[in-house]
Amino acid sequence: MAGLYIHVPFCSQRCVYCDFYFTTTRRDEGPFTRAIEVEAERLGHEYQGKAPLRTLYLGGGTPSLLTPDALAAVVGAAHGHFDTKALEEVTVEANPEDLVGPEGADWLRAARALGVTRLSLGVQSFFDDDLVFMNRAHDAAQAEAGVEAAVAAIGEVSVDLIFGVPDQPFEHWGANLQKAVRLGAAHVSTYSLTVEERTPLHKMVALGRVVPEGDETLRERYLFTHEYLLGQGFEHYEISSFARPGHRSQHNQSYWAHETVLGLGPSAHSFWRETRSRGWRWADVAHLGRWQGLLLGGESPIEWREQIGPDELADEAVLLGLRRLVDGLDLDVLERDYGVDLLTDRRAELAALEGAGLVDVRPGRVRLTVEGAAVADAVALRLVG
């Protein structure tokens, strides 16, 4: 089974922290949807029989900027060229401001009719000061109204929130979590504000106009989030992800389980696990016009492609497996599928990490503790390579 990711690059404006590929130029959905159709046919011809879809995910960018007709064309391309008989989940990312008012209601009805089962909303905060700082297109009132509309129309809603916004009062972060729960989110994804290169935020920090929050503040926010959402009946099943029982993101779990995920659209990445010891990863060109031109001109839009050998696959399996806080890293699968005996190969490191309270080592499984999850990258690097 596999997942299919479709990248919709259109945005109304640039958020200060975003380093994903997007475009804010005037949208022309005709060439985009035709190119998606062509690429779906190309990729489906090769993988339809080898990778039946379990999940479909439209991300971006802002897929909720697509008109209902364009949304139907994109979803239809997936159904038309891949095996979707066992499809379990169809997720579309959306911004709150696109879901309010009559046009928003029309879009939600169209999404539901197309079989969308889940919406992932880029709320980030329910406070206007935070939203202005992040240069989000919606305000606090639209954030709340958008979540309410999504829950009423689709039911299954995930809310993205960002902590570590400079000078954000602690009470505001707690209120953000409380409101997401009160509005009926079945899933909450929380991320610390990260300074990525080639973003407006990076330039603001370099010029001294913004001072990022310190590690201890971020750690406190993270631990509070864990305790609060667990107290509200959520499970902390992945480093940044919380879900009510039965409401995990099936598509995202494909990444963390090291399963095949194919990608369509400008900048979209694909991963194909060919055998236990060999895989492939490739990415489309990160430019809407060039991507469209290549496909509509009968050429491949792939910018680079690489083979992944057994050692790199094994390291990825460790890094991804540790992200799964409830399921953890399955040591038997790691040895069977990747030839790695972590208890032997990293005995000293595991003992030190367990002694520091960062991992929990049980027969056949290693899990990060919540303290370990707060410094997950540092922990993982001690167990690979």
C-alpha positions in Angstrom: 0.0 0.0 0.0 1.1 3.6 -0.6 0.3 7.2 -0.1 -0.1 9.8 -2.8 0.9 13.4 -2.1 -0.2 16.2 -4.5 1.5 19.6 -4.0 -0.8 22.6 -4.7 1.6 25.6 -4.7 -0.8 28.5 -4.7 -0.8 30.9 -1.7 -2.4 34.3 -1.2 0.7 35.7 0.7 4.0 34.5 2.2 4.2 33.5 5.8 7.4 34.7 7.5 8.5 31.2 8.5 7.6 29.1 5.4 10.3 27.5 3.3 8.0 25.2 1.2 7.7 25.9 -2.5 4.8 28.2 -3.2 3.7 31.0 -5.6 1.6 34.1 -4.9 1.3 35.1 -8.5 -2.1 35.1 -10.1 -3.5 31.5 -10.3 -4.2 29.9 -13.6 -5.7 26.6 -12.7 -6.2 25.3 -16.2 -2.5 24.5 -17.0 -2.0 23.3 -13.4 -4.8 20.7 -13.4 -3.9 19.6 -16.9 -0.3 19.0 -15.8 -1.4 17.1 -12.7 -3.5 14.9 -15.0 -0.5 14.3 -17.3 1.9 13.5 -14.3 -0.7 11.3 -12.7 -1.0 9.3 -15.9 2.9 9.0 -16.2 3.3 7.9 -12.6 0.2 5.8 -12.5 1.3 3.9 -15.6 4.4 2.8 -13.7 3.1 2.3 -10.2 -0.6 1.7 -10.4 -0.1 -2.1 -10.2 2.7 -1.9 -7.6 1.4 0.7 -5.2 -2.4 0.7 -4.5 -3.3 3.8 -2.6 -4.3 3.8 1.0 -4.1 7.6 1.5 -4.4 10.7 -0.7 -3.1 14.0 0.6 -3.4 17.5 -1.0 -0.8 19.8 0.6 0.9 23.0 -0.3 0.7 25.8 -0.6 -3.0 26.2 0.0 -5.2 23.6 -1.7 -8.3 25.4 -0.4 -7.5 28.1 -2.9 -8.5 25.7 -5.7 -12.0 26.3 -7.1 -14.4 23.3 -6.6 -13.9 22.4 -10.3 -10.1 22.4 -10.0 -10.3 20.4 -6.8 -12.5 17.9 -8.6 -9.9 17.7 -11.4 -7.0 17.0 -9.1 -8.8 14.4 -7.0 -10.2 12.9 -10.2 -6.6 12.5 -11.6 -5.7 10.4 -8.6 -8.7 8.1 -9.0 -8.3 7.9 -12.7 -4.7 6.8 -12.8 -4.1 4.9 -9.5 -5.7 2.0 -7.8 -7.9 3.7 -5.2 -10.2 0.8 -4.3 -8.7 0.5 -0.8 -8.4 4.2 -0.2 -8.9 4.9 3.5 -8.2 8.6 3.9 -8.4 11.7 1.8 -6.9 14.8 3.4 -6.8 18.4 2.1 -4.9 21.2 3.7 -6.9 24.4 4.0 -6.6 27.9 5.5 -9.5 29.1 7.7 -10.3 32.2 5.7 -11.2 30.1 2.7 -13.9 28.2 4.6 -16.1 31.0 5.8 -19.0 32.7 4.1 -21.0 31.4 1.1 -18.0 30.6 -1.0 -16.4 28.7 1.8 -19.6 26.7 2.3 -19.7 25.9 -1.4 -16.1 24.7 -1.3 -16.8 22.5 1.8 -19.8 20.9 0.1 -17.7 20.2 -3.0 -14.9 18.7 -0.9 -17.3 16.4 1.0 -18.9 15.3 -2.3 -15.5 14.4 -3.7 -14.9 12.1 -0.8 -12.6 14.3 1.3 -12.5 12.6 4.7 -10.2 15.0 6.6 -9.2 18.6 6.6 -5.9 19.9 8.0 -6.2 23.6 8.9 -3.3 26.0 9.1 -4.6 28.0 12.0 -1.2 28.6 13.8 -2.8 30.8 16.4 -6.2 32.2 17.6 -4.6 35.5 18.5 -4.4 38.5 16.1 -0.9 39.6 17.3 0.6 36.2 16.5 -1.1 36.1 13.1 0.1 39.6 12.2 3.7 38.6 13.1 3.5 35.4 11.1 1.9 37.3 8.1 -1.0 34.9 8.0 -3.9 35.9 5.7 -6.6 35.2 8.3 -7.5 36.9 11.6 -8.5 35.4 14.9 -12.2 35.5 14.2 -11.7 33.8 10.8 -9.5 31.1 12.5 -12.3 30.2 14.9 -15.1 30.4 12.2 -13.0 28.3 9.8 -12.5 25.5 12.3 -16.2 25.5 13.2 -17.2 25.4 9.5 -14.8 22.5 8.8 -15.9 20.5 11.8 -19.6 20.9 10.8 -19.0 20.0 7.2 -16.3 17.3 7.3 -16.1 16.3 10.9 -12.5 15.0 10.8 -10.4 18.2 11.4 -6.7 18.6 12.3 -5.5 22.0 13.6 -1.9 23.2 13.2 -0.6 25.5 15.9 2.8 27.2 16.3 4.5 27.8 19.7 7.6 29.8 20.4 6.3 33.0 18.7 8.5 35.8 20.2 7.0 37.4 23.2 3.9 35.3 23.1 2.5 35.1 26.7 2.4 31.6 28.1 -1.4 32.0 28.7 -1.9 32.6 24.9 -0.3 29.2 24.1 -2.5 27.5 26.6 -5.6 29.3 25.2 -4.7 28.2 21.7 -4.7 24.6 22.7 -7.9 25.0 24.7 -9.7 26.6 21.8 -8.6 23.9 19.3 -10.0 21.3 21.7 -13.2 23.2 22.4 -13.9 23.8 18.7 -13.9 20.0 18.1 -10.5 19.3 16.5 -9.9 15.5 16.5 -6.2 16.0 15.8 -3.7 18.8 16.7 -0.2 19.3 15.3 2.1 21.6 17.2 5.4 23.0 15.9 7.9 25.3 17.4 8.7 28.4 15.3 11.8 27.5 13.4 14.1 29.9 11.6 14.7 28.4 8.2 17.1 29.9 5.6 15.6 31.9 2.7 12.6 33.0 4.7 11.6 36.5 5.8 12.0 35.3 9.4 15.6 34.3 8.8 16.3 37.8 7.5 14.5 39.4 10.5 16.6 37.4 12.9 19.8 38.2 11.0 19.0 42.0 11.2 18.3 41.7 14.9 14.6 42.7 14.5 13.5 39.4 16.0 15.0 37.4 18.9 13.9 33.7 18.8 12.7 32.2 22.1 15.3 30.2 24.0 15.5 26.4 24.2 14.2 26.3 27.7 11.1 28.3 26.8 10.4 26.0 23.9 10.9 22.9 26.1 8.4 24.3 28.7 5.8 24.9 25.9 6.4 21.4 24.5 6.0 19.6 27.9 2.9 21.7 28.7 1.4 20.8 25.4 2.0 17.1 26.1 0.4 17.2 29.5 -2.6 19.4 28.5 -3.6 17.4 25.5 -3.1 14.1 27.2 -5.4 15.4 29.9 -8.0 16.2 27.2 -8.0 12.6 26.0 -5.5 12.9 23.1 -2.7 10.5 22.5 0.8 11.9 21.8 1.5 9.5 19.0 4.2 11.4 17.1 6.7 14.1 18.1 4.5 16.9 16.8 1.1 15.1 16.6 -1.7 14.5 19.0 -4.9 12.7 18.1 -8.1 11.5 19.8 -8.2 7.6 19.7 -8.8 6.5 16.2 -8.0 9.8 14.6 -4.3 9.6 13.7 -3.2 10.9 10.3 -2.9 7.7 8.3 -1.0 9.5 5.5 1.7 10.9 7.8 2.1 7.6 9.4 3.1 6.2 6.0 6.2 8.5 6.2 7.1 7.5 9.7 6.7 3.8 8.9 9.1 4.2 5.9 6.4 3.2 3.4 6.1 4.3 -0.2 4.7 7.8 -0.8 4.5 9.1 -4.4 4.3 12.8 -5.2 2.7 14.9 -7.9 3.1 18.7 -8.4 6.0 21.2 -8.4 8.6 20.3 -5.7 6.8 17.1 -4.7 9.0 14.4 -3.4 8.6 10.6 -3.8 10.0 7.6 -2.0 9.8 4.1 -3.4 11.0 1.1 -1.4 12.0 -1.2 -4.1 13.5 -4.0 -2.0 14.6 -4.4 1.7 18.0 -3.1 0.8 17.3 -0.6 -1.9 15.1 2.4 -2.4 14.6 5.4 -4.6 13.9 9.1 -3.9 13.2 11.8 -6.4 11.7 15.3 -6.6 10.0 17.4 -9.2 11.3 20.8 -10.2 10.3 23.5 -7.7 8.9 26.0 -10.2 5.3 26.0 -11.3 5.9 27.3 -14.9 8.8 24.9 -15.6 7.0 22.0 -14.1 3.9 22.7 -16.2 5.9 23.3 -19.3 7.9 20.0 -19.0 4.8 17.9 -18.5 2.6 19.6 -21.1 5.5 19.3 -23.5 5.8 15.6 -23.0 8.9 15.6 -20.8 9.7 14.4 -17.3 9.4 17.0 -14.5 11.9 15.2 -12.2 14.7 17.5 -11.1 16.8 14.9 -9.3 16.7 11.2 -8.5 18.8 9.1 -6.1 19.2 5.5 -5.1 19.2 4.8 -1.4 21.4 1.9 -0.2 21.0 -0.4 2.8 22.9 1.7 5.3 21.0 4.9 4.6 17.7 3.1 4.6 18.5 1.6 8.0 19.5 5.1 9.4 16.2 6.5 8.0 14.2 3.7 9.6 15.7 4.5 13.0 15.1 8.3 12.6 11.5 7.8 11.5 10.7 5.0 13.9 11.8 7.1 16.9 9.2 9.8 15.9 6.4 7.3 16.7 6.0 7.9 20.4 3.3 5.4 21.1 4.4 2.6 18.7 8.1 3.3 19.0 11.0 1.8 17.1 10.3 -1.9 16.5 13.7 -3.6 17.0 12.5 -6.9 15.5 11.4 -5.2 12.2 14.6 -3.2 12.2 16.7 -6.4 12.3 14.5 -8.3 9.9 14.1 -5.6 7.3 17.4 -3.7 7.6 19.8 -6.1 9.2 20.4 -3.8 12.2 20.7 -5.2 15.8 20.4 -1.9 17.7 20.6 -3.5 21.1 24.0 -4.9 20.2 25.3 -2.2 17.8 24.3 0.8 20.1 24.3 -0.9 23.5 26.3 1.8 25.2 24.4 4.7 23.6 21.0 3.2 24.5 22.1 2.7 28.1 23.3 6.3 28.4 20.1 7.6 26.9 17.9 5.4 29.1 19.9 6.6 32.1 19.3 10.2 31.2 15.5 9.5 30.9 15.4 10.2 27.2 14.4 6.7 26.0 12.5 3.8 27.3 14.0 0.4 26.3 11.7 -2.6 26.4 11.9 -6.1 24.8 11.7 -5.6 21.1 11.0 -1.8 21.2 12.6 1.6 21.9 10.5 4.6 22.6 11.4 8.2 23.2 10.1 9.6 26.5 8.5 13.0 26.4 11.8 14.6 27.6 13.5 12.7 24.8 10.9 13.8 22.3 11.7 17.4 23.2 15.3 16.8 22.0 14.5 14.1 19.4 17.0 15.1 16.8 19.9 14.9 19.3 18.8 11.6 20.6 18.4 10.1 17.1 21.8 11.2 16.0 23.4 9.1 18.7 21.8 6.0 17.3 22.6 6.2 13.6 25.7 6.3 11.4 
